[in-house]
Amino acid sequence: MASFTFKALDLAGVPAHGEVEAQSKQDVADQLKARGLIVVDIAHKYRSKELNLGVFARVKPKDLAVASRQLATMVTSGLSILRALHVLETQTQSKKLCETLASVRKDVEAGLLLSDALERHPKVFGPLYVAMVRAGETGGVLESCLTRTADQLESDAALKRQVRAAMVYPAVVISFAMIVLFALVAFLIPVFEGVFKQFPGKLPALTQFMVDFSHLLTMQSYLILPVIPALIFGFIYAKRSKWGRPRWDAFKLRIPMRIGEVVQKVAIARWSRTFAALSSAGVPVLQAIEITGKTAGNAVVENAMSDVISSVKSGGTIAQPLSRCKVFPSMVSHMVGVGEETGAIDTMLSKIADFYDDEVSAAVKALTSIMEPVMIIVVGGIVGVIVVSMYLPLFNMYNNIR
């Protein structure tokens, strides 16, 4: 038996809540229905000494995309939303998604719209997903909106996989370089230090620095161990803060060696494809612009959408403020302008997204080819500096003898 907390409504609409012992959530729902209550929410009651690992669970975009396609197929086939959600619960492989769908089904069972039920789970169903479903419910085209949402999720996931795959090689090489650096400093330098003690005079500045660094690493590691996690935590906190996120996103666009170029093209591809999906689904333009900015993944693009919203509210165009934002190339603003004039903005945005998807692929390949020799030079430079620093005292002594 496990403890569950519940929220429900009686037939008069009066809210009720409490705690019951049962084998599963379904048993709790059956008990509440037998009491004449409408289920609103059921949750596990975790004891203070228990660790709720479900808090750390995440729903993969692939699982959500598959579930969206299945839901669209079942709705098209004539199944009710409640029955379709129940089928999805039994089919999905993701435990977190299964629990979320169960909660959504209970909310729909209690009388909420599907979009409102999804909106209660923002960590699983983002603003884009909720807006697409709401537009589908309003226009009576829920199945097509769910299919478009699945396409969008799959495109975003493919884009992320592509960029992550390009970053694997540099990450591995940098990690290897750090391991080599610490190994040489911890094991090689102390061997040379015993030899250096026999030399008269002071050590060269570079050699003395490496010796001091070796002492810090081997004898005073208690000073370094707390600093590294603190720096990592401080960086992550600053990057996610309201003050730091815009600056970090702007910095990413300026990183040399084509890294900033890849970041820019990824942001534009996501922005244009999301905007196209929302526009074709019939989402109001102001809401579509706002959601597009939030889901672009870059604060610079999000801030640019504020200017676009102001322009549209005052009767202006979307293309005009885009042309003033440096993150959007002139081609994007011109194509959006043509789309506004011809009334086919969603088609133009889809073409922009396809173009920049191809551009991202080409830029990632170019970045990979550039990073390979750069990483080799970096590793060689690290090893070279350590080796030269160890041999500098020998060179100085040889010069003194001559």
Secondary structure, DSSP 8 states (H G I E B T S, - for coil): -EEEEEEEE-TT--EEEEEEEESSHHHHHHHHHHTT-EEEEEEE---TTS--GGGG----HHHHHHHHHHHHHHHHTT--HHHHHHHHHHH---HHHHHHHHHHHHHHHTT--HHHHHHT-TTTS-HHHHHHHHHHHHHT-HHHHHHHHHHHHHHHHHHHHHHHHHHHHHHHHHHHHHHHHHHIIIIIHHHHHHHHTTS-S---HHHHHHHHHHHHHHH-HHHHTTHHHHHHHHHHHHHHSTTHHHHHHHHHHT-TTTHHHHHHHHHHHHHHHHHHHHHHTT--HHHHHHHHHHHSS-HHHHHHHHHHHHHHHTT--SHHHHHH-TTS-HHHHHHHHHHHHHT-HHHHHHHHHHHHHHHHHHHHHHHHHHHHHHHHHHHHHHHHHHHHHHHHHHHHHHHHH-
